[in-house]
Each structure stands twice: as C-alpha cells, then as structure tokens.
C-alpha cells in the first residue's frame, strides 16, 4: 500500500459546508452533476529542479457543486524526496479559477514542500480523496413523490483521484558540491556586523 492514510488525514483541510443539515437528504438547489463538475488535481510551482531545491505542491479540489468532506484522504509516499507537510489550518484557501474554459470554486485540500534528494525522473503517484457530493433526487415516476422531492438533494459518496506527476531533477554542478554543502538550494541574505572594542 503506497499511501500513508493515518498521518496525512490529520493534515487535510476540511471543505466549508453551506448547509448544516447532516442527514443524507437535504433541501438544496443543486444542479445535475457531471464528471467535470468536481475533481482533484496536483498543482506544483515547478516540475524541473536541482537536488535540494524546494518544490511547492498542492492538492486542489475543483467543484461546481457542493462537496462535503473529505471523509478520507491518502497521499502517496514520496520516495526520492524529503518533504514537509504544511500544518492544517482553521480556514481553507478558497479561490475562483477558470480551468479548461470552465469556472470552478477551488479549495486547497492539502499542501506540502518537497526537496529532491537524487537526480533523475521522479514520479509521484495519484492522491486519493473520498468525499460526498450533493446530487438532485432522481425522479421515481410517481408524480406525488417527484413533487415532494423537488428541490431536494441527496449525498452520494464518491472517490476522486489526482493525476500522476513527474519531476525532472538535475544534479548540482560540480563547482557547487563542496564538502560543506548542506543540501539547501535557494536565495539567502547574510548580514555581519563588527563591534569596535573600546
């Protein structure tokens, strides 16, 4: 099993709910959901880096309907990387994005920082999220039941997964591999002061 369920679950942000009703059937104006109405995907700031360079990774939920949860979240192992998981916060990052010509409400479900430890191509397997989606009540053919269920929605459990993602990691130049190198790559500022003795 390549997924670490127990540890990652505690660092997963909870999607804000628009309806406090916790039952399986709720009153809500919910459009009919299609496969493009909700999905999760990886987003990174770069796919090419050198050993030790920071890569920021986020798992984002894109939705056009109401999604509840997550009930479970699994992030794969990151062999070849040292990683730091961003701590869970009380507020979830929420934005509006246009993806493939469609407008979505977007939530950051999980984020971490990766530091490659070896050169070559490194692939991270898909992350998986279990949640519930609100869908309109299906018509039964009974006019009275259909009339009473008009405007109601039901919670449907779904399992979503991201895409795989690959990184091209390059070795450090020979001139940068001095013995005192500690593996950190980036921009730093060094300030020194000299105090004159009296």
C-alpha positions in Angstrom: 0.0 0.0 0.0 1.8 3.2 -1.2 -0.5 5.5 0.8 0.0 6.8 4.3 -3.6 7.3 5.4 -3.3 7.9 9.2 -0.7 10.7 9.1 -2.0 12.6 6.2 -5.6 12.6 7.3 -4.7 14.9 10.2 -3.2 17.5 7.9 -6.1 17.6 5.5 -8.2 20.8 5.4 -11.9 20.4 5.7 -14.2 21.8 3.0 -16.6 24.5 4.4 -20.2 23.4 4.3 -23.1 25.5 3.0 -25.8 23.5 4.8 -25.7 22.4 8.4 -28.1 19.5 7.9 -26.1 16.3 8.4 -28.7 13.9 7.0 -28.4 12.0 3.8 -31.3 14.0 2.2 -31.2 17.8 2.3 -33.1 20.7 0.8 -30.7 22.4 -1.7 -30.7 23.9 -5.2 -28.1 21.6 -6.7 -27.5 21.4 -10.5 -27.2 17.9 -12.0 -23.5 16.9 -11.6 -21.3 15.7 -14.4 -17.8 14.2 -14.3 -16.4 17.7 -14.9 -18.3 19.2 -12.0 -15.8 18.1 -9.4 -12.3 16.7 -9.5 -9.0 17.0 -7.7 -5.5 17.6 -9.2 -1.9 18.2 -8.3 -0.6 21.8 -8.7 3.1 22.5 -8.4 5.3 25.6 -8.9 7.8 23.7 -10.9 8.5 20.3 -12.4 12.2 20.8 -13.1 14.6 21.4 -10.2 18.1 20.6 -8.9 18.8 18.4 -5.9 17.8 20.2 -2.7 15.6 22.8 -4.4 12.2 23.4 -2.9 9.1 22.4 -4.8 5.7 23.6 -3.6 2.9 21.0 -4.1 -0.8 21.4 -3.5 -3.8 19.1 -3.9 -6.8 21.2 -5.1 -10.5 20.4 -5.3 -12.3 21.9 -8.3 -16.1 21.9 -7.9 -19.2 23.4 -9.4 -21.5 21.7 -6.9 -21.5 21.2 -3.2 -18.9 18.7 -1.9 -18.7 17.5 1.7 -15.7 16.1 3.5 -13.1 14.9 2.9 -14.0 11.7 4.7 -10.6 10.2 3.9 -7.5 11.4 2.1 -4.5 9.4 1.0 -1.2 10.9 -0.2 1.3 8.6 -1.7 4.8 8.0 -0.5 7.4 10.4 -1.9 10.5 8.3 -2.4 13.4 10.4 -3.6 12.1 13.5 -1.8 12.4 14.9 1.7 9.1 16.5 2.5 7.5 18.9 4.9 3.7 18.8 5.2 2.1 22.2 5.8 0.0 22.2 9.0 -3.7 22.1 9.0 -5.3 25.5 9.3 -8.7 26.6 10.6 -9.5 28.3 7.3 -9.3 26.6 3.9 -7.8 28.5 1.0 -10.7 29.2 -1.4 -10.4 30.8 -4.8 -12.2 31.0 -8.1 -10.4 29.6 -11.1 -11.0 29.0 -14.8 -9.8 25.6 -15.9 -10.2 24.4 -19.5 -12.7 27.2 -20.1 -14.9 26.4 -17.1 -15.2 28.4 -13.9 -14.7 26.5 -10.6 -14.7 27.1 -6.9 -11.3 25.8 -5.8 -10.2 24.5 -2.3 -6.7 23.7 -1.3 -7.2 20.3 0.4 -3.5 19.5 1.2 -0.1 21.1 0.6 3.5 20.2 1.3 7.0 21.2 0.3 9.3 18.7 -1.5 13.1 18.7 -1.6 14.5 16.2 -4.1 17.4 14.1 -2.8 18.5 12.4 -6.1 18.9 13.2 -9.7 16.7 11.7 -12.5 13.0 11.5 -13.2 10.9 11.0 -10.0 7.2 10.3 -10.2 4.6 10.8 -7.5 1.5 8.5 -7.7 -2.0 9.9 -7.5 -3.5 11.2 -4.3 -7.0 9.9 -3.5 -9.9 11.6 -1.7 -13.2 10.2 -0.5 -16.0 12.7 -0.1 -19.7 13.2 -0.6 -21.4 15.1 -3.4 -24.9 16.6 -3.3 -26.9 15.4 -6.3 -30.6 16.2 -7.1 -33.1 13.5 -6.1 -33.8 11.2 -9.1 -37.4 11.1 -10.4 -39.3 8.0 -9.4 -42.2 8.2 -11.9 -44.6 8.8 -9.1 -45.9 12.4 -9.6 -46.5 12.9 -5.9 -43.1 11.7 -4.7 -41.4 13.7 -7.5 -43.4 16.8 -6.5 -42.4 16.3 -2.8 -38.7 15.7 -3.7 -38.5 18.7 -6.0 -35.6 20.9 -4.8 -34.2 18.2 -2.5 -30.7 16.6 -2.9 -29.0 13.5 -1.6 -25.4 12.9 -0.5 -23.6 10.5 -2.8 -20.2 9.1 -1.8 -17.5 9.5 -4.4 -13.8 8.7 -4.7 -11.6 11.2 -6.5 -8.0 10.9 -7.6 -5.4 13.2 -9.0 -3.1 12.6 -11.9 0.4 11.3 -11.6 3.1 13.9 -11.7 6.7 13.6 -12.7 9.7 15.7 -11.9 13.0 16.1 -13.8 15.7 16.5 -11.1 19.2 17.6 -12.1 22.4 17.0 -10.2 24.2 20.0 -8.7 27.1 21.4 -10.8 30.5 20.1 -9.7 31.6 23.5 -8.5 28.7 23.6 -6.0 29.4 20.2 -4.4 31.9 21.3 -1.8 32.2 19.3 1.4 30.5 21.9 3.5 27.4 21.9 1.2 24.3 21.0 3.4 21.8 20.3 0.6 19.8 23.6 0.7 19.3 25.5 -2.6 17.8 29.0 -2.9 18.4 32.7 -2.3 19.9 33.7 1.1 21.0 37.0 2.6 23.9 37.1 5.0 24.4 40.1 7.3 27.5 40.6 9.5 28.4 43.3 12.0 31.7 44.2 13.7 31.6 45.9 17.1 34.7 48.0 17.9 36.2 47.4 21.3 36.9 50.4 23.5 
